[in-house]
Amino acid sequence: MGYDHCMTGAGERHRGFCRDCLAEAADDAARCGQCRSPRLLRHAELHDLRVAHLDCDAFYAAVEKRDNPALRDKPVIVGGERRGVVSTACYIARIKGVRSAMPMFKALKLCPEATVIKPNMEKYVAVGREVRAKLLSLTPSVEPLSIDEAFLDLTGTDRLHGHSAATSLAMLAREIERDIGITVSIGLSYNKFLAKVASDLEKPRGFSVIGKAESRDFLARQKVSLIWGVGKATQERLARAGITGIAQLQTREKSWLMREFGSIGARLYHLSRGEDVRHVEPDDESKSISAETTFNEDISDYKELERILWRMSERVSRRAKAEGMAGSTVVLKLKTADFKIRTRNVTLGEPTQLADRIFSAARPLLERETGSNRYRLLGVGLTHLTQAAHVPGVETLDAIAAARGKAELAMDRLREKFGRDAIERGLGFSKRGREEID
């Protein structure tokens, strides 16, 4: 099947282009006539579709491999050590069965030769912003889903760029690979649902197309789990009704699906037929900024947890400053020894991006949750974000915060010049606390 996957009917041939040099590809060609690349893209609707989904391939691992070429041909896992989980695994590790969110101990049993790297969110956010800038240079209609994936609507860009949306996207993928040093996979279709489905068909470096003509037949061959929002519980409910494939959904009336499954029934009806009326909604602001860590050993001692909370608050603060954001709600996350998750939050009087204020808001929440409970994970985050530039005096919200804010900003400048560990606050001195941060 190769890297390029187009849902063209059997026996059909259509003119397309080479994704490596963009030369036109003849109908009967197996390779590009100019550069001999086999990565030819053909589809009957190739130059008529405008909605795309772009996903960076194994993003965190790809960035680490870019920055350390010695890792290029080796399995790499990005995530916490020992009791942590996998954040991202490169494709070499995935061949061994390693997957995101898998416990690290299980991942290392499957791939013991893997190099494990702790996440560096500041670096990933910076690379994500570079990718975002590339997308915005193509179209203002970019809807980010995370730092490494987004929807794009290229309606009206043909005349601006002098190319169809498909050609512009192929050029974009080449630019990202050349200028940023990572690869992406692209899905192109006529709506968001199918664009996202298409981008998952061929990875890495994929470019897949699903057009209107074949969408219903294509969906009929898929399982219901392909539909956005159909998780394990919904799959079980559908199975009890005798529905395991999308083809079976396509035979059901909308009224029956809504009666049996409530509001989700309407979505099942429309998406199973390739119908999605959602628009690409531009939004270049993060929904939240957070940091968390899984401990090597369960912790119940408040002072130990307090030290780790400070380190997480610093990490969130660095990301907020890097992104130019401030948040008005602080969220504390804890996972107990028996894997139960607790979240607590508090709303501030004004948005902040300072570690001191994040920590001061989260500390009372933490204090109320400690005592007899033992925890395996702690996290803290900022939500209800706004651009820091839009918040007058965000660093100096009151007299006490002003002094702390100036000191914190001075420490940031020292860290930029001499390294992150050049200066530490008292709460950061705990050896155990430092070793337990992912």
C-alpha positions as CSV (number, residue, x, y, z in Angstrom):
1,M,0.0,0.0,0.0
2,G,2.9,2.4,0.6
3,Y,2.8,5.7,2.3
4,D,0.0,7.2,0.2
5,H,-3.5,5.8,0.6
6,C,-6.3,7.1,-1.6
7,M,-9.8,5.6,-1.6
8,T,-10.0,5.1,-5.3
9,G,-12.2,2.4,-6.7
10,A,-10.7,-0.7,-8.2
11,G,-9.5,-0.2,-11.8
12,E,-9.7,3.6,-11.6
13,R,-6.7,5.7,-12.5
14,H,-6.4,9.4,-12.0
15,R,-3.7,12.0,-12.7
16,G,-1.9,13.1,-9.6
17,F,1.5,14.3,-8.5
18,C,4.7,13.1,-6.8
19,R,4.9,14.1,-3.1
20,D,8.7,14.4,-3.2
21,C,9.2,16.7,-6.2
22,L,5.6,17.7,-7.0
23,A,5.9,16.6,-10.7
24,E,2.7,15.5,-12.4
25,A,2.3,11.7,-12.3
26,A,1.0,9.9,-15.3
27,D,-1.9,7.5,-14.9
28,D,0.1,4.3,-15.5
29,A,3.3,5.3,-13.7
30,A,4.5,3.4,-10.7
31,R,7.3,5.9,-10.0
32,C,7.8,9.6,-10.6
33,G,9.2,10.3,-14.0
34,Q,11.5,13.0,-12.6
35,C,12.8,11.8,-9.3
36,R,11.8,8.1,-9.4
37,S,10.0,8.3,-6.1
38,P,7.2,5.8,-5.5
39,R,5.3,8.3,-3.4
40,L,2.7,9.2,-6.0
41,L,-0.6,10.7,-4.9
42,R,-3.7,10.1,-7.0
43,H,-7.4,10.4,-6.4
44,A,-10.5,11.4,-8.5
45,E,-11.3,14.2,-6.1
46,L,-7.7,15.1,-5.2
47,H,-7.9,18.7,-6.2
48,D,-11.5,19.3,-5.1
49,L,-11.1,18.6,-1.3
50,R,-10.4,21.4,1.2
51,V,-10.5,20.0,4.8
52,A,-7.4,18.4,6.2
53,H,-6.0,17.0,9.4
54,L,-2.3,17.1,10.1
55,D,-0.6,15.0,12.8
56,C,3.1,15.1,13.7
57,D,4.5,11.5,13.6
58,A,5.5,10.2,17.1
59,F,6.0,13.9,18.0
60,Y,8.0,13.8,21.3
61,A,10.2,10.9,20.1
62,A,10.7,12.5,16.7
63,V,12.0,15.7,18.3
64,E,14.4,13.8,20.5
65,K,15.7,11.8,17.5
66,R,16.1,15.1,15.6
67,D,18.2,16.5,18.5
68,N,20.3,13.3,18.9
69,P,21.0,11.7,15.5
70,A,22.6,8.7,17.3
71,L,19.1,7.7,18.3
72,R,17.8,7.7,14.7
73,D,17.7,4.0,14.1
74,K,17.1,3.0,17.7
75,P,13.8,2.4,19.6
76,V,13.0,5.5,21.7
77,I,10.3,5.9,24.4
78,V,9.5,9.2,25.9
79,G,7.9,9.0,29.4
80,G,8.3,8.6,33.1
81,E,10.7,6.0,34.5
82,R,9.8,2.7,36.3
83,R,6.2,3.5,37.5
84,G,5.5,6.1,34.9
85,V,3.7,5.7,31.6
86,V,4.6,6.1,27.9
87,S,4.0,9.5,26.5
88,T,5.2,8.7,23.0
89,A,7.0,5.8,21.4
90,C,8.8,6.0,18.1
91,Y,7.7,3.6,15.3
92,I,10.6,1.2,15.9
93,A,9.3,0.7,19.5
94,R,5.7,0.5,18.3
95,I,6.7,-2.5,16.1
96,K,7.5,-4.3,19.4
97,G,4.0,-3.4,20.7
98,V,4.8,-0.3,22.8
99,R,1.9,2.2,22.8
100,S,1.1,5.6,24.4
101,A,-0.3,5.5,27.9
102,M,1.2,2.0,28.5
103,P,2.8,1.5,31.9
104,M,6.6,1.9,31.5
105,F,7.4,-1.4,33.1
106,K,5.3,-3.2,30.5
107,A,6.8,-1.2,27.6
108,L,10.3,-2.1,28.7
109,K,9.4,-5.8,28.9
110,L,8.2,-5.6,25.2
111,C,11.2,-3.5,24.2
112,P,14.0,-3.8,26.8
113,E,16.6,-2.2,24.4
114,A,14.7,1.1,24.1
115,T,16.2,4.4,25.2
116,V,13.9,6.0,27.7
117,I,13.9,9.8,27.7
118,K,12.0,12.0,30.2
119,P,9.6,14.5,28.5
120,N,10.9,18.0,27.9
121,M,7.6,19.9,27.4
122,E,9.2,23.3,27.0
123,K,11.1,22.0,24.0
124,Y,8.1,20.2,22.5
125,V,5.9,23.3,23.0
126,A,8.5,25.4,21.1
127,V,8.7,22.9,18.2
128,G,4.9,22.8,18.2
129,R,4.8,26.5,17.8
130,E,7.1,26.3,14.9
131,V,4.7,23.8,13.2
132,R,1.8,26.0,14.0
133,A,3.4,28.9,12.3
134,K,3.9,26.8,9.2
135,L,0.2,25.9,9.2
136,L,-0.9,29.5,9.7
137,S,1.3,30.5,6.7
138,L,-0.9,28.3,4.6
139,T,-4.4,29.2,6.0
140,P,-5.7,31.2,8.9
141,S,-8.3,28.5,9.4
142,V,-6.3,26.3,11.8
143,E,-8.0,24.5,14.7
144,P,-5.4,23.0,17.0
145,L,-6.2,19.8,18.9
146,S,-2.9,19.6,20.7
147,I,0.6,20.9,20.2
148,D,1.2,18.3,17.5
149,E,-2.1,18.0,15.5
150,A,-4.6,20.4,14.0
151,F,-7.5,20.7,11.5
152,L,-7.1,23.0,8.5
153,D,-9.6,24.5,6.1
154,L,-8.0,25.5,2.9
155,T,-11.1,26.9,1.2
156,G,-10.2,29.9,-0.9
157,T,-6.4,29.3,-0.7
158,D,-6.0,28.0,-4.3
159,R,-5.8,31.4,-5.9
160,L,-3.7,32.8,-3.0
161,H,-1.0,30.1,-3.3
162,G,-1.5,29.1,-7.0
163,H,-2.0,25.5,-6.0
164,S,-4.8,23.2,-5.0
165,A,-5.2,22.4,-1.3
166,A,-3.6,18.9,-1.9
167,T,-0.5,20.4,-3.6
168,S,-0.2,23.0,-0.9
169,L,-0.4,20.4,1.9
170,A,2.3,18.2,0.2
171,M,4.5,21.3,0.0
172,L,3.8,22.0,3.7
173,A,4.8,18.5,4.7
174,R,8.1,18.9,2.8
175,E,8.8,22.3,4.5
176,I,8.1,20.9,8.0
177,E,10.5,18.0,7.3
178,R,13.2,20.2,5.8
179,D,13.0,23.2,8.2
180,I,11.9,21.7,11.5
181,G,13.3,18.2,11.1
182,I,10.2,16.1,11.9
183,T,7.7,14.4,9.7
184,V,3.9,14.7,9.5
185,S,0.9,12.6,8.3
186,I,-2.0,14.3,6.5
187,G,-5.6,13.3,5.9
188,L,-7.6,15.2,3.2
189,S,-11.4,15.0,2.8
190,Y,-14.6,17.0,2.7
191,N,-15.2,17.2,6.5
192,K,-13.3,17.0,9.8
193,F,-14.4,13.4,10.7
194,L,-13.1,11.9,7.6
195,A,-10.0,14.0,7.4
196,K,-9.0,12.8,10.9
197,V,-9.8,9.2,9.8
198,A,-7.7,9.6,6.7
199,S,-4.6,11.0,8.6
200,D,-4.5,7.7,10.6
201,L,-4.6,5.4,7.6
202,E,-0.9,5.6,6.8
203,K,1.9,6.6,9.2
204,P,4.5,7.9,9.2
205,R,4.8,10.4,6.4
206,G,1.4,9.5,5.1
207,F,-1.0,11.5,2.9
208,S,-4.4,9.8,2.6
209,V,-7.5,11.0,0.8
210,I,-11.1,10.1,1.3
211,G,-13.5,11.6,-1.2
212,K,-17.3,11.9,-1.2
213,A,-17.9,9.2,-3.8
214,E,-16.4,6.3,-1.8
215,S,-16.9,7.5,1.8
216,R,-20.0,5.5,2.5
217,D,-18.5,2.3,1.1
218,F,-15.2,2.9,2.9
219,L,-17.0,3.4,6.2
220,A,-19.2,0.3,5.7
221,R,-16.0,-1.8,6.0
222,Q,-15.0,-0.4,9.3
223,K,-15.8,-1.2,13.0
224,V,-17.9,1.1,15.1
225,S,-14.8,2.0,17.1
226,L,-13.7,4.2,14.2
227,I,-16.4,6.7,15.0
228,W,-15.2,9.6,17.1
229,G,-16.5,9.3,20.7
230,V,-17.4,5.6,20.5
231,G,-15.4,4.2,23.4
232,K,-15.5,0.9,25.1
233,A,-18.8,1.5,26.9
234,T,-20.6,2.6,23.8
235,Q,-19.2,-0.3,21.8
236,E,-20.6,-2.7,24.4
237,R,-24.0,-1.0,24.2
238,L,-24.0,-1.3,20.4
239,A,-22.9,-4.9,20.6
240,R,-25.8,-5.8,22.8
241,A,-28.0,-4.4,20.0
242,G,-26.2,-6.5,17.5
243,I,-24.1,-3.7,16.0
244,T,-20.4,-4.1,15.7
245,G,-19.7,-2.6,12.3
246,I,-20.5,0.7,10.7
247,A,-22.3,-1.1,7.9
248,Q,-24.9,-2.2,10.5
249,L,-25.3,1.4,11.7
250,Q,-26.0,2.5,8.1
251,T,-29.1,0.3,7.9
252,R,-30.6,1.8,11.1
253,E,-33.1,4.7,11.1
254,K,-32.1,7.9,12.9
255,S,-35.2,7.7,15.1
256,W,-34.3,4.2,16.3
257,L,-30.7,5.1,17.1
258,M,-31.8,8.2,19.1
259,R,-34.4,6.2,20.9
260,E,-31.9,3.4,21.8
261,F,-28.8,5.6,22.5
262,G,-30.0,9.1,23.2
263,S,-28.2,12.1,21.8
264,I,-25.3,10.1,20.6
265,G,-27.6,8.2,18.3
266,A,-27.9,11.2,16.0
267,R,-24.1,11.4,15.8
268,L,-23.9,7.7,15.1
269,Y,-26.4,8.1,12.3
270,H,-24.6,11.0,10.5
271,L,-21.0,10.0,11.0
272,S,-21.7,6.4,9.8
273,R,-22.8,8.0,6.6
274,G,-19.8,10.3,6.3
275,E,-21.8,13.4,7.3
276,D,-20.2,15.9,9.6
277,V,-21.4,19.6,9.7
278,R,-18.7,20.8,12.1
279,H,-16.6,23.6,10.8
280,V,-12.8,24.1,11.4
281,E,-12.8,26.7,14.2
282,P,-9.6,28.7,14.4
283,D,-8.2,28.9,17.9
284,D,-4.5,29.4,18.6
285,E,-4.9,29.5,22.4
286,S,-4.1,26.5,24.6
287,K,-7.0,25.1,26.6
288,S,-4.8,24.4,29.6
289,I,-1.2,24.2,30.7
290,S,-0.3,21.4,33.2
291,A,2.5,19.2,34.5
292,E,2.4,16.0,36.4
293,T,4.7,13.3,37.7
294,T,4.4,9.7,38.8
295,F,6.5,8.8,41.9
296,N,8.9,5.9,42.1
297,E,7.2,5.1,45.5
298,D,3.8,6.1,46.9
299,I,4.0,9.2,49.1
300,S,1.8,10.3,52.0
301,D,4.1,12.8,53.6
302,Y,2.8,16.4,53.1
303,K,6.2,18.0,53.1
304,E,7.4,15.6,50.4
305,L,4.3,16.3,48.3
306,E,4.7,20.0,48.9
307,R,8.2,20.0,47.5
308,I,7.1,18.2,44.4
309,L,4.1,20.6,44.0
310,W,6.6,23.5,43.9
311,R,8.6,21.8,41.1
312,M,5.4,21.2,39.1
313,S,4.3,24.8,39.6
314,E,7.6,26.0,38.3
315,R,7.2,23.7,35.2
316,V,3.7,25.1,34.5
317,S,5.0,28.6,35.0
318,R,7.8,28.1,32.5
319,R,5.4,26.8,29.9
320,A,2.9,29.6,30.5
321,K,5.7,32.2,30.1
322,A,7.0,30.5,27.0
323,E,3.5,30.5,25.4
324,G,2.7,34.1,26.7
325,M,-0.3,32.8,28.5
326,A,-1.9,33.4,32.0
327,G,-4.6,31.3,33.7
328,S,-7.2,32.3,36.3
329,T,-7.9,28.7,37.6
330,V,-5.4,26.5,39.3
331,V,-6.1,22.7,39.2
332,L,-4.5,20.1,41.5
333,K,-4.5,16.5,40.4
334,L,-3.7,13.5,42.6
335,K,-3.8,9.8,41.9
336,T,-4.1,7.5,44.9
337,A,-2.2,4.3,45.5
338,D,-5.3,2.4,44.3
339,F,-5.4,4.4,41.0
340,K,-8.3,6.7,42.0
341,I,-7.9,10.2,40.6
342,R,-8.8,13.3,42.6
343,T,-9.0,16.8,41.1
344,R,-9.4,20.0,43.0
345,N,-9.4,23.6,41.7
346,V,-9.5,27.2,42.8
347,T,-10.2,30.4,40.8
348,L,-7.9,33.3,41.3
349,G,-8.9,37.0,41.4
350,E,-6.7,37.7,38.4
351,P,-4.9,35.5,35.8
352,T,-1.3,34.5,36.6
353,Q,1.7,32.8,35.0
354,L,3.9,33.0,38.2
355,A,5.0,29.8,39.9
356,D,4.7,31.4,43.3
357,R,1.0,32.2,42.8
358,I,0.2,28.8,41.2
359,F,1.9,27.1,44.2
360,S,0.2,29.3,46.8
361,A,-3.2,28.5,45.3
362,A,-2.6,24.8,45.0
363,R,-0.9,24.2,48.4
364,P,-4.1,24.6,50.5
365,L,-5.8,22.1,48.2
366,L,-3.0,19.6,48.7
367,E,-3.0,20.1,52.4
368,R,-6.7,19.1,52.6
369,E,-6.0,15.9,50.7
370,T,-3.1,14.7,52.7
371,G,-3.1,12.6,55.9
372,S,-3.7,8.9,55.7
373,N,-3.8,8.7,51.9
374,R,-0.8,7.6,49.8
375,Y,-0.3,9.0,46.3
376,R,1.5,7.7,43.2
377,L,1.0,10.9,41.1
378,L,0.7,14.6,41.6
379,G,0.0,17.3,39.0
380,V,-0.9,20.9,38.8
381,G,-2.2,23.1,36.0
382,L,-3.7,26.4,34.8
383,T,-7.0,26.6,33.0
384,H,-9.2,29.5,31.7
385,L,-6.3,30.9,29.9
386,T,-5.8,34.3,28.3
387,Q,-3.0,36.0,26.5
388,A,-0.7,37.5,29.2
389,A,-0.3,40.6,27.2
390,H,-4.1,41.2,27.6
391,V,-3.8,41.2,31.4
392,P,-2.5,44.5,32.7
393,G,0.3,44.0,35.2
394,V,0.0,40.2,35.2
395,E,3.3,40.0,37.1
396,T,2.3,42.6,39.7
397,L,-1.2,41.8,40.9
398,D,-0.6,43.1,44.4
399,A,2.2,44.5,46.6
400,I,3.4,41.0,47.8
401,A,3.0,39.4,44.4
402,A,4.9,42.3,42.9
403,A,8.0,41.6,44.9
404,R,7.8,37.9,44.3
405,G,7.1,38.4,40.7
406,K,10.2,40.5,40.2
407,A,12.3,37.9,42.0
408,E,10.9,35.1,39.9
409,L,11.4,36.9,36.7
410,A,15.0,37.6,37.7
411,M,15.5,33.9,38.4
412,D,14.1,33.1,35.0
413,R,16.7,35.4,33.4
414,L,19.5,33.7,35.3
415,R,18.3,30.3,34.3
416,E,18.1,31.4,30.6
417,K,21.8,32.5,30.9
418,F,23.3,29.8,33.1
419,G,20.9,26.8,32.8
420,R,17.8,25.7,34.6
421,D,19.6,24.4,37.7
422,A,21.6,27.6,38.2
423,I,19.3,28.9,40.9
424,E,16.8,27.1,43.1
425,R,14.2,28.1,45.7
426,G,14.3,26.4,49.1
427,L,11.5,24.0,48.2
428,G,13.5,22.7,45.3
429,F,16.4,21.4,47.4
430,S,14.9,18.1,48.4
431,K,17.0,15.3,46.8
432,R,14.1,12.9,46.9
433,G,11.8,15.4,45.3
434,R,14.2,16.1,42.5
435,E,14.7,12.5,41.7
436,E,11.0,11.8,41.5
437,I,10.1,14.4,38.9
438,D,9.5,12.8,35.5
